[in-house]
Amino acid sequence: MAVFDTPRPRVSRLVVTGAAGVIGTALRGRLGHLAEEIVLSDLADVATEGAEISRPCDLTDLAALRALLRGGGDVLHFGGQSVEAPFERILNANLIGLYNLYEAARLEGVRRVLFASSNHAIGFHERETRLDASAPTRPDSLYGVSKVYGEAMARFYHDKFGVESLILRIGSCFPEPKDRRMLATWMSVEDMIRLIERMVRAPKLGCPIVYGASANAEQWWDNREAAYLGWTPQDSSERWRAAREAEQPDLDPDAPEVRFQGGAFCAMPHPDDAGDPS
Ligand SMILES: NC(=O)c1ccc[n+]([C@@H]2O[C@H](COP(=O)([O-])OP(=O)(O)OC[C@H]3O[C@@H](n4cnc5c(N)ncnc54)[C@H](O)[C@@H]3O)[C@@H](O)[C@H]2O)c1
């Protein structure tokens, strides 16, 4: 399906939550070509570049989120708890916060959201199992469970209220892969920006699930169901392979962190037993 015959006009506003985080910081100053106004939001003010403006907002505060989204535009939702944590933190940032985000979108007329989901929503699949968008979820952590909930919320708001979402199951979006597992899961910031461009310009988005990985030599995921977006990752983790393999030469293939896609998350204790691991 060719959805780019008539690209969508430039959006007036792009709101980025989690703007002080790893991904939000990497996107700083890189989105100006996509919207008239770039609104960066996190718990506290963030530094801005060019036409960006900073609007702090706590995701647990629906009224504040409504004020943030007033004026419409698209939302890139990167805010929230981004690793395993005690349930109370997951509850506030990822369950209540995610509900508030979609409810504010519905009430303020936002029609398109990128929801930063995670590979940890499917982390207990074995690495040999090639997954596509139809694969059952198998979360590996309370954090992963919160992403499954977020994906369901995205789909519900799409099917019932017409809010489109790109559900992005991000692998590992960092400047470079940090370990051997990330040689398969790494997503470059440039490939993230290319995907955001496709999402913002697509005349019709729908509610696709996209696995967020670059064109790495080792691939666990199949994005054919989202091929209509025309996103083609271009970077590869291969140039870090020798270094990462030398750092971790002897991995036990039967260890849960090696067997399963979620890596170390699959071997973590319950966060409410272990204290705060983050
Ligand atoms: N970086 C990755 O490789 C990766 C992989 C999978 C999924 N993700 C997802 O992508 C998103 C961004 O990841 P990241 O690595 O930049 O995370 P991060 O932890 O660096 O940034 C998250 C940001 O959210 C903000 N935040 C937390 N609670 C908030 C609240 N209640 N109100 C407002 N802001 C709040 C934090 O202050 C932080 O700046 C997260 O949702 C994460 O789960 C990231």
PDBQT file of the ligand as one rigid body, heavy atoms in Angstrom, charges set to zero:
ROOT
HETATM    1  N1  LIG A 301      16.310   4.072  25.289  1.00  0.00    +0.000 N 
HETATM    2  C1  LIG A 301      15.927   2.855  24.929  1.00  0.00    +0.000 C 
HETATM    3  O1  LIG A 301      16.714   2.071  24.425  1.00  0.00    +0.000 OA
HETATM    4  C2  LIG A 301      14.509   2.400  25.115  1.00  0.00    +0.000 A 
HETATM    5  C3  LIG A 301      14.212   1.052  24.854  1.00  0.00    +0.000 A 
HETATM    6  C4  LIG A 301      12.899   0.635  24.983  1.00  0.00    +0.000 A 
HETATM    7  C5  LIG A 301      11.909   1.544  25.339  1.00  0.00    +0.000 A 
HETATM    8  N2  LIG A 301      12.251   2.829  25.606  1.00  0.00    +0.000 N 
HETATM    9  C6  LIG A 301      11.181   3.747  26.022  1.00  0.00    +0.000 C 
HETATM   10  O2  LIG A 301      11.373   4.994  25.393  1.00  0.00    +0.000 OA
HETATM   11  C7  LIG A 301      11.065   6.055  26.290  1.00  0.00    +0.000 C 
HETATM   12  C8  LIG A 301      12.263   6.971  26.442  1.00  0.00    +0.000 C 
HETATM   13  O3  LIG A 301      13.379   6.198  26.854  1.00  0.00    +0.000 OA
HETATM   14  P1  LIG A 301      14.669   6.902  27.475  1.00  0.00    +0.000 P 
HETATM   15  O4  LIG A 301      15.762   5.894  27.406  1.00  0.00    +0.000 OA
HETATM   16  O5  LIG A 301      14.864   8.240  26.867  1.00  0.00    +0.000 OA
HETATM   17  O6  LIG A 301      14.209   7.022  28.985  1.00  0.00    +0.000 OA
HETATM   18  P2  LIG A 301      14.717   8.049  30.113  1.00  0.00    +0.000 P 
HETATM   19  O7  LIG A 301      14.497   7.386  31.433  1.00  0.00    +0.000 OA
HETATM   20  O8  LIG A 301      16.097   8.522  29.807  1.00  0.00    +0.000 OA
HETATM   21  O9  LIG A 301      13.716   9.280  29.948  1.00  0.00    +0.000 OA
HETATM   22  C9  LIG A 301      12.395   9.237  30.417  1.00  0.00    +0.000 C 
HETATM   23  C10 LIG A 301      12.015  10.646  30.811  1.00  0.00    +0.000 C 
HETATM   24  O10 LIG A 301      10.676  10.611  31.310  1.00  0.00    +0.000 OA
HETATM   25  C11 LIG A 301      10.595  11.538  32.367  1.00  0.00    +0.000 C 
HETATM   26  N3  LIG A 301       9.509  11.184  33.286  1.00  0.00    +0.000 N 
HETATM   27  C12 LIG A 301       9.454  10.134  34.157  1.00  0.00    +0.000 A 
HETATM   28  N4  LIG A 301       8.331  10.201  34.886  1.00  0.00    +0.000 NA
HETATM   29  C13 LIG A 301       7.658  11.306  34.467  1.00  0.00    +0.000 A 
HETATM   30  C14 LIG A 301       6.432  11.901  34.851  1.00  0.00    +0.000 A 
HETATM   31  N5  LIG A 301       5.666  11.390  35.833  1.00  0.00    +0.000 N 
HETATM   32  N6  LIG A 301       6.043  13.032  34.219  1.00  0.00    +0.000 NA
HETATM   33  C15 LIG A 301       6.809  13.567  33.223  1.00  0.00    +0.000 A 
HETATM   34  N7  LIG A 301       7.988  13.051  32.833  1.00  0.00    +0.000 NA
HETATM   35  C16 LIG A 301       8.406  11.930  33.452  1.00  0.00    +0.000 A 
HETATM   36  C17 LIG A 301      11.934  11.464  33.083  1.00  0.00    +0.000 C 
HETATM   37  O11 LIG A 301      12.205  12.653  33.804  1.00  0.00    +0.000 OA
HETATM   38  C18 LIG A 301      12.905  11.231  31.926  1.00  0.00    +0.000 C 
HETATM   39  O12 LIG A 301      13.498  12.425  31.477  1.00  0.00    +0.000 OA
HETATM   40  C19 LIG A 301      10.611   5.387  27.598  1.00  0.00    +0.000 C 
HETATM   41  O13 LIG A 301       9.209   5.276  27.609  1.00  0.00    +0.000 OA
HETATM   42  C20 LIG A 301      11.224   4.015  27.522  1.00  0.00    +0.000 C 
HETATM   43  O14 LIG A 301      10.459   3.069  28.258  1.00  0.00    +0.000 OA
HETATM   44  C21 LIG A 301      13.514   3.278  25.517  1.00  0.00    +0.000 A 
ENDROOT
TORSDOF 0
